[in-house]
């Protein structure tokens, strides 16, 4: 569904995260957008994945339906655990923002929702590299064969990032 340029993706992400923070809604960015922010990889995320508390989904949809964000107010439920908001890119084509339930996806993996890094001048909350690594490993174990090569590259790069940070004492 990717139709907007990388810079526009991250501008949109900043605006969305600022709105969530302003409204007191907890979130953590993960997936390709989180990976790109942590590793500074020159990739164009196909969508934006944001982990939220399931109980906050309705409040988030209200928060993100403000006209200045230019998000469609139509919520597309994938399941009770994941929802999608659609952004109309500058070219008029849709771009997906996935809102995934933390409880459904990562509680059993032992990941801590309160553990994140703040990235960029707007301090976007991004899943820590160790947890993002775990998320990609869960994705591989979950049978995402069609994403195997992509996930394997990201896992390797995250291992390198974690090792370099450990060597630097971070």
C-alpha positions, 0 to 999 in steps of 0.5 A: 500500500506504500505510496508516499515518500520516506520523508513524508512517512516520517513527517506523518509519524511525527505528527501522529506521535505528537498527537498521541503524546498530547492526548496522553496515549501510550504508544510504541512504534515498531516494525519497519518504521521503528527499525528505520528510526533506530538503525537509520536505514534508508528504507521506505516503510510500507506502513507504520506499525504502532503498538497501543493498549487495546483499551485505548483503540477507540480513544486513539481513533478519536484523537487521530481523526482530527482534520489537521492530520488528514487521516480518514476517520474510518477505522478498518478493524482487522481483528479485535487486536489490530486496527488500521487508519488510512492516511491519504498521501500527497498523491491522493493514494492511501497509506496504512497506519496499523494500531496493534494491541500490545496485549495480543502481540507481545505480552506473552513474549515478556516484552515491556511496553514501558521500555522504549527509546525516544528518537528524533527532535520530537522524541518518537517512542520506538521499541528498544532494539532488543525488543524489536529484535524479539518482535522480528524473531516472533515474526519469523517463528510465526510463519511469515515465510514471504518476509523471511529474507527481509526479517533476516536482514533486519535481525542481522542489522539489529544484532550489529546495532546491539553489539556496537552499543554494548561495545560502546558501553551504551 
